[in-house]
Amino acid sequence: MRLRVEDLHDHPLRPKLMMPKSAKGGDRNRAEKKLEQYSVPITVQLAARLREVAKDRADDAPLFLRGDGSPWGDNPGAGYHREVKQIVSAIGADPDATMYALRHSSIVRMLKANVPIRLVASLHNTSIKMIEKHYSKYITEHSDDISRHALLHHEPPAADNVVALARGDLARLAVTA
């Protein structure tokens, strides 16, 4: 909810949002950390919707507003639960799902798509250590499919393409080759 209109980088092929960091991990330099941003790619379709929402608003205006047009304020988590529950119910998903579940599903989708864990961590403002801590037990469920691609494939030769050669045939083949 800290995103501003200027944080939408609306490139026609590679749009992105410049996300503010969460400043987790202790209170050392917390104010400075909150000013830092990191790039998160978005779809062209989402960029078009955000462009429409942000139309005619100042660059420093909030990108996301409440349903009534008012800003979310300093503690958006205190007020969005009802709206999220309505949205989640409207799409037929579990109404007890939280906004944090969207982050988890994003991390899992990227890991299953073989996006390097360092990149997944960066895009979600977390560390490799935290991803491994919270997702290791689930990652192994999908490791068979990923590692199977790296196995050697020892297939027996087809019976119709094997020809027996006599000793003399082998010597003649070596001379002609």
ZIURHU-V522979 format. One record per residue. PSI is psi in radians with two decimals (* if undefined). BURIAL is 1 if it has 16 or more other C-alpha atoms within 10 Angstrom, else 0. D_CENTER is the distance of its C-alpha to the mean C-alpha in whole Angstrom. Layout:
# ZIURHU-V522979
[[PSI & BURIAL & D_CENTER] [PSI & BURIAL & D_CENTER]]
This chain:
# ZIURHU-V522979
[[-0.10 & 1 & 19] [-0.05 & 1 & 20] [2.47 & 1 & 19] [2.84 & 1 & 22] [-0.71 & 1 & 22] [-0.25 & 1 & 22] [-0.17 & 1 & 19] [1.97 & 1 & 18] [1.70 & 1 & 18] [1.11 & 1 & 19] [2.46 & 0 & 19] [-0.47 & 0 & 20] [-0.49 & 0 & 18] [1.12 & 0 & 15] [2.73 & 1 & 15] [2.89 & 1 & 13] [2.44 & 1 & 13] [1.67 & 1 & 15] [2.37 & 1 & 14] [2.48 & 1 & 17] [2.70 & 1 & 16] [-0.38 & 1 & 17] [0.58 & 1 & 20] [3.02 & 0 & 20] [0.72 & 0 & 22] [3.03 & 0 & 25] [0.14 & 0 & 27] [2.11 & 0 & 28] [0.54 & 0 & 27] [-0.75 & 0 & 25] [-0.72 & 0 & 27] [-0.75 & 0 & 26] [-0.66 & 0 & 22] [-0.35 & 0 & 22] [-0.32 & 0 & 23] [2.65 & 0 & 20] [2.81 & 1 & 17] [2.64 & 0 & 14] [2.30 & 1 & 12] [2.08 & 0 & 9] [2.54 & 0 & 9] [2.90 & 1 & 10] [2.76 & 0 & 12] [-0.63 & 1 & 15] [-0.76 & 0 & 16] [-0.70 & 0 & 15] [-0.71 & 1 & 16] [-0.73 & 0 & 20] [-0.74 & 0 & 20] [-0.65 & 1 & 19] [-0.74 & 1 & 22] [-0.74 & 0 & 24] [-0.65 & 0 & 24] [-0.08 & 1 & 24] [2.35 & 0 & 27] [0.33 & 0 & 30] [2.64 & 0 & 29] [2.67 & 0 & 29] [-0.58 & 0 & 27] [0.12 & 0 & 27] [2.65 & 0 & 27] [2.44 & 1 & 24] [-0.70 & 1 & 21] [2.32 & 1 & 21] [2.80 & 0 & 24] [2.93 & 0 & 26] [-0.50 & 0 & 27] [0.08 & 0 & 30] [-0.05 & 0 & 29] [2.71 & 0 & 30] [2.81 & 1 & 27] [-0.39 & 1 & 25] [-2.99 & 0 & 27] [-0.37 & 0 & 27] [1.26 & 0 & 26] [-0.50 & 0 & 23] [-0.46 & 0 & 22] [-0.33 & 0 & 26] [-0.08 & 0 & 26] [-0.15 & 0 & 23] [-0.76 & 0 & 23] [-0.78 & 0 & 26] [-0.74 & 0 & 24] [-0.74 & 1 & 21] [-0.69 & 1 & 23] [-0.76 & 0 & 24] [-0.83 & 0 & 21] [-0.71 & 1 & 20] [-0.69 & 0 & 24] [-0.53 & 0 & 24] [0.06 & 0 & 21] [0.27 & 0 & 23] [3.07 & 0 & 20] [2.04 & 0 & 21] [-0.21 & 0 & 23] [-0.01 & 0 & 23] [2.58 & 0 & 19] [2.96 & 0 & 18] [-0.57 & 0 & 15] [-0.48 & 0 & 14] [-0.53 & 0 & 13] [-0.67 & 0 & 10] [-0.78 & 0 & 9] [-0.79 & 0 & 9] [-0.59 & 0 & 8] [-0.77 & 0 & 5] [-0.81 & 1 & 5] [-0.76 & 1 & 8] [-0.76 & 0 & 6] [-0.73 & 0 & 4] [-0.73 & 1 & 8] [-0.42 & 0 & 10] [0.18 & 0 & 9] [0.47 & 0 & 10] [2.30 & 0 & 8] [2.42 & 0 & 10] [-0.58 & 1 & 10] [-0.72 & 0 & 11] [-0.72 & 0 & 9] [-0.79 & 1 & 6] [-0.82 & 1 & 9] [-0.75 & 0 & 10] [-0.29 & 1 & 7] [0.22 & 1 & 8] [0.85 & 1 & 11] [-2.98 & 1 & 12] [2.80 & 1 & 14] [-0.71 & 0 & 14] [-0.77 & 0 & 17] [-0.67 & 0 & 15] [-0.80 & 1 & 12] [-0.68 & 0 & 15] [-0.75 & 0 & 18] [-0.33 & 0 & 16] [-0.13 & 0 & 14] [-0.76 & 0 & 17] [-0.38 & 0 & 19] [-0.52 & 0 & 16] [-0.70 & 0 & 15] [-0.39 & 0 & 18] [-0.48 & 0 & 19] [0.03 & 0 & 16] [-0.50 & 0 & 18] [-0.83 & 0 & 21] [-0.66 & 0 & 19] [-0.84 & 0 & 17] [-0.40 & 0 & 21] [-0.55 & 0 & 23] [-0.37 & 0 & 22] [-0.03 & 0 & 23] [2.59 & 0 & 27] [2.45 & 0 & 30] [1.72 & 0 & 31] [1.68 & 0 & 35] [2.38 & 0 & 37] [2.56 & 0 & 40] [2.58 & 0 & 42] [2.50 & 0 & 43] [-0.51 & 0 & 47] [-0.09 & 0 & 48] [0.30 & 0 & 47] [2.17 & 0 & 49] [2.28 & 0 & 52] [2.32 & 0 & 55] [2.48 & 0 & 57] [2.85 & 0 & 60] [-0.74 & 0 & 61] [-0.60 & 0 & 62] [-0.69 & 0 & 60] [-0.71 & 0 & 57] [-0.74 & 0 & 60] [-0.66 & 0 & 60] [-0.72 & 0 & 56] [-0.67 & 0 & 56] [-0.72 & 0 & 59] [-0.41 & 0 & 57] [* & 0 & 54]]
